[in-house]
Amino acid sequence: MAGKPDISAHQETFRHLKEVRAEAIRHTLLARQFHAERRDLLRSLIEEGFSQADIARELGVSRQAIQKMLAG
């Protein structure tokens, strides 16, 4: 039965792994903020009278993509 590996030899790897994890969490939070902001902007355009099709054409995406953005 083998013993536990020597963690001290990999401290730099663990430090880097923790750093990468923290950055991934930060990016996830930013993405959520951007999605909410995008949804609010889309809703305001629709309230001003733009159709989903109008917005989709302007952004170069499908109308279904706009529906998903609004639902998010």
C-alpha positions, 0 to 999 in steps of 0.5 A: 500500500503506497503512502500519501504523495509528498505535497510539499513538492507540488506547492507551486502547482497547488498555488497556481490551481487555486489562482486559476480557480479564483479567476474562473469564479471571477469570470463566472460572476462577470458573465452573470452581470453581463447577461443581466445587463444585456437582458435589461438593454434588450428589454428597453429596446423592445419597450421602445418599439423594436422587434426581436427580429429588428434587434436580431438583424442588427446584432447578427443573431437569430430571433431565437437567440434574442428570445433566449437572451431575454429569458435568461 
